[in-house]
Amino acid sequence: MTWKREPRTWAAIAGVLLLWASAFAGIRAGMRLTPAGMPGADGYGPGQLALLRFGTASIVLALYALATRMRMPERKDLPVIALSGFLGISVYHAALNFGEVTVQAGAASLLISAGPVFTALLSAVFLRERLTRTGWGGILVAFTGVALIALSSGRGLRFTPGALLILLSAAVAAIYSILSKRSFKRHTALEFTCYSIWAGTLPMLVFLPGLARQLPVAAPTATLAVVYLGIFPGAIAYVLWNLALSRMPASLLSSFLYLSPVLASFIAWVWLGELPTLLTLLGGAIAILGVILVQTKGYRPAA
C-alpha cells in the first residue's frame, strides 16, 4: 500500500497522539490514585472508569450519528464489528485500567509499547505490509527510548502479575487495528469508529452497579476527568486514529505511538506538576529518532 503524506493525515496523527498522551494523566485523575497506587475513595475504580468513559463516548457519537443520519451496519458486518469492539474497546481498556492499578507506571508504559511490534507482525501476515530492516531497527530504537523514559522514575521496573493484563492490552490493540483496516473496505473511518465503540461499551455494562454507587460520592474533578477521557481521548481520538489508519499502512501508523510516552511526560508536567528528568528527555529524543527512521526509511510496499 502506498500513501500520500497529506496535511489532513498529519493533522489526524498529531491530534490522536496529543489526546491519547493526555489519557495517562486523565486516568490517574479519574481514579484519584493514592500514593500506594490504588484508586481513592472519591475516585473511580478501573471498570467504573472504563464504562463512564466509553458511555460518554458512545453518547457523543450517537448524537452525531442521529444529527447526520449516519447509515447503520448491515447484519453480515455485525460479527466483525462486535469482535473489534470487544477486543479493541472492552478488553483493551478494562485490562489496561486494571493492569495500571497493580503495575508500576514505568513498567506499564514499557509493556504497552509492545503494541507497535505486534501490529507490524500482524500487518505483515494479514495485510501484506513489509517493514525494511531500517524500519525494524527504528522500532528497536524507539522502544529503547521508551525504556529509558520508563526507567526515569528512579524506581526501577517491577513487574507484577498484572503485567500480563498490560501485554494483553498491547496485543488486542494490534488486532483491533488489523480488523479496522480490513473493515474500511465497507465502512468509512467515522462509521466504523461509532460501531466499534458502541459494541465495545455494551460488555462494560457489567460495571454499571458499581458506577451507579460511585457517581454520587466521586469528586467532581474525578468525574470531569473521566468525561474528558470519553469525549476527547475516547470519541474524537478514535475517529482520528481510524481516519489516519484508513489512509496509511498500519505498521507505519503504529510506530507513532512511541511518541505517546514523550507527550505524556510533558502533559503530566503541565497537568500534574511532574517535572521530567534528564533521563526522560534523553529517552524522548531517542524515541523520536526511532520514529523518524521508521517513517523515512522503514516501509517497503508489497509487490
Backbone hydrogen bonds, N-H to C=O, Kabsch-Sander energy under -0.5 kcal/mol:
donor,donor_aa,acceptor,acceptor_aa,energy
6,E,4,K,-2.3
10,W,6,E,-2.1
11,A,7,P,-2.6
12,A,8,R,-2.1
13,I,9,T,-2.3
14,A,10,W,-2.7
15,G,11,A,-2.4
16,V,12,A,-2.5
17,L,13,I,-2.3
18,L,14,A,-2.1
19,L,15,G,-2.4
20,W,16,V,-2.8
21,A,17,L,-2.2
22,S,18,L,-1.7
23,A,19,L,-0.7
23,A,20,W,-0.5
24,F,20,W,-0.6
24,F,21,A,-0.9
25,A,21,A,-0.6
26,G,22,S,-2.2
27,I,23,A,-2.9
28,R,24,F,-1.6
29,A,25,A,-2.3
30,G,26,G,-2.5
31,M,27,I,-2.2
32,R,28,R,-1.2
33,L,28,R,-1.3
34,T,38,M,-3.0
37,G,34,T,-2.5
40,G,31,M,-2.0
43,G,40,G,-1.7
44,Y,30,G,-2.2
49,L,45,G,-2.9
50,A,46,P,-2.0
51,L,47,G,-2.2
52,L,48,Q,-2.6
53,R,49,L,-2.6
54,F,50,A,-2.4
55,G,51,L,-2.5
56,T,52,L,-1.9
57,A,53,R,-2.0
58,S,54,F,-2.2
59,I,55,G,-2.0
60,V,56,T,-2.3
61,L,57,A,-2.4
62,A,58,S,-2.3
63,L,59,I,-2.4
64,Y,60,V,-1.8
65,A,61,L,-2.6
66,L,62,A,-2.5
67,A,63,L,-2.3
68,T,64,Y,-2.2
69,R,65,A,-0.7
70,M,65,A,-2.3
77,D,74,E,-1.6
78,L,74,E,-0.6
78,L,75,R,-1.2
81,I,77,D,-2.1
82,A,78,L,-3.2
83,L,79,P,-2.4
84,S,80,V,-2.7
85,G,81,I,-2.7
86,F,82,A,-2.5
87,L,83,L,-2.6
88,G,84,S,-2.8
89,I,85,G,-1.7
90,S,85,G,-2.1
91,V,86,F,-3.4
92,Y,87,L,-1.6
93,H,89,I,-1.9
94,A,90,S,-2.1
95,A,91,V,-2.6
96,L,92,Y,-2.4
97,N,93,H,-2.5
98,F,94,A,-2.5
99,G,95,A,-2.5
100,E,96,L,-2.4
101,V,97,N,-0.8
101,V,98,F,-0.5
102,T,98,F,-0.9
102,T,99,G,-0.6
103,V,99,G,-2.1
104,Q,158,R,-0.8
108,A,104,Q,-2.7
109,S,105,A,-2.5
110,L,106,G,-1.7
111,L,107,A,-2.4
112,I,108,A,-2.6
113,S,109,S,-0.8
114,A,111,L,-1.8
115,G,112,I,-1.8
118,F,114,A,-2.2
119,T,115,G,-2.7
120,A,116,P,-2.4
121,L,117,V,-2.2
122,L,118,F,-2.7
123,S,119,T,-2.7
124,A,120,A,-1.7
125,V,121,L,-1.4
126,F,122,L,-3.1
127,L,123,S,-1.7
128,R,123,S,-0.5
129,E,123,S,-1.9
130,R,300,R,-0.6
132,T,298,G,-2.3
136,W,132,T,-2.3
137,G,133,R,-2.5
138,G,134,T,-2.6
139,I,135,G,-2.0
140,L,136,W,-2.1
141,V,137,G,-2.5
142,A,138,G,-2.8
143,F,139,I,-2.6
144,T,140,L,-2.1
145,G,141,V,-2.0
146,V,142,A,-2.1
147,A,143,F,-2.3
148,L,144,T,-2.0
149,I,145,G,-1.9
150,A,146,V,-2.5
151,L,147,A,-2.0
152,S,148,L,-1.0
152,S,149,I,-0.5
153,S,150,A,-0.7
154,G,151,L,-1.9
158,R,156,G,-0.5
159,F,157,L,-0.5
160,T,158,R,-0.6
163,A,160,T,-2.6
164,L,161,P,-1.6
165,L,162,G,-0.8
166,I,162,G,-1.3
167,L,163,A,-2.3
168,L,164,L,-2.2
169,S,165,L,-2.0
170,A,166,I,-2.1
171,A,167,L,-2.2
172,V,168,L,-2.7
173,A,169,S,-2.0
174,A,170,A,-1.4
175,I,171,A,-1.9
176,Y,172,V,-2.5
177,S,173,A,-1.8
178,I,174,A,-1.8
179,L,175,I,-2.7
180,S,176,Y,-2.6
181,K,177,S,-2.5
182,R,178,I,-1.9
183,S,179,L,-1.4
184,F,180,S,-1.1
184,F,181,K,-0.6
185,K,182,R,-0.8
186,R,183,S,-1.9
187,H,183,S,-1.8
192,F,188,T,-2.6
193,T,189,A,-2.0
194,C,190,L,-2.1
195,Y,191,E,-2.6
196,S,192,F,-2.7
197,I,193,T,-2.3
198,W,194,C,-2.4
199,A,195,Y,-2.5
200,G,196,S,-2.4
201,T,197,I,-1.6
202,L,198,W,-1.3
204,M,201,T,-0.8
205,L,202,L,-1.8
206,V,203,P,-1.3
207,F,204,M,-2.6
208,L,205,L,-1.9
211,L,207,F,-2.1
212,A,208,L,-2.7
213,R,209,P,-1.6
214,Q,210,G,-1.9
215,L,211,L,-2.5
217,V,214,Q,-1.0
218,A,214,Q,-1.6
219,A,42,D,-3.1
222,A,219,A,-0.6
223,T,219,A,-2.1
224,L,220,P,-2.7
225,A,221,T,-1.9
226,V,222,A,-1.9
227,V,223,T,-2.4
228,Y,224,L,-2.4
229,L,225,A,-2.0
230,G,226,V,-2.0
231,I,227,V,-2.2
232,F,228,Y,-2.6
234,G,229,L,-0.8
235,A,230,G,-2.9
236,I,231,I,-2.3
237,A,232,F,-2.4
238,Y,234,G,-2.1
239,V,235,A,-1.7
240,L,236,I,-2.3
241,W,237,A,-2.8
242,N,238,Y,-2.4
243,L,239,V,-2.1
244,A,240,L,-2.5
245,L,241,W,-2.7
246,S,242,N,-1.8
247,R,244,A,-1.3
248,M,244,A,-0.8
253,L,249,P,-2.4
254,S,250,A,-2.6
255,S,251,S,-0.8
255,S,252,L,-0.5
256,F,252,L,-0.6
256,F,253,L,-1.4
257,L,254,S,-1.6
258,Y,255,S,-1.6
259,L,256,F,-2.2
260,S,257,L,-1.4
263,L,259,L,-2.4
264,A,260,S,-3.3
265,S,261,P,-1.9
266,F,262,V,-1.5
267,I,263,L,-2.7
268,A,264,A,-2.7
269,W,265,S,-1.4
270,V,266,F,-2.0
271,W,267,I,-3.8
272,L,268,A,-1.6
273,G,269,W,-0.7
274,E,268,A,-1.8
275,L,273,G,-0.8
281,L,277,T,-2.1
282,L,278,L,-2.5
283,G,279,L,-2.7
284,G,280,T,-2.4
285,A,281,L,-2.1
286,I,282,L,-2.2
287,A,283,G,-2.5
288,I,284,G,-2.3
289,L,285,A,-2.1
290,G,286,I,-2.3
291,V,287,A,-2.1
292,I,288,I,-2.2
293,L,289,L,-2.1
294,V,290,G,-2.1
295,Q,291,V,-2.5
296,T,292,I,-2.2
297,K,293,L,-2.3
298,G,294,V,-1.3
300,R,130,R,-3.2
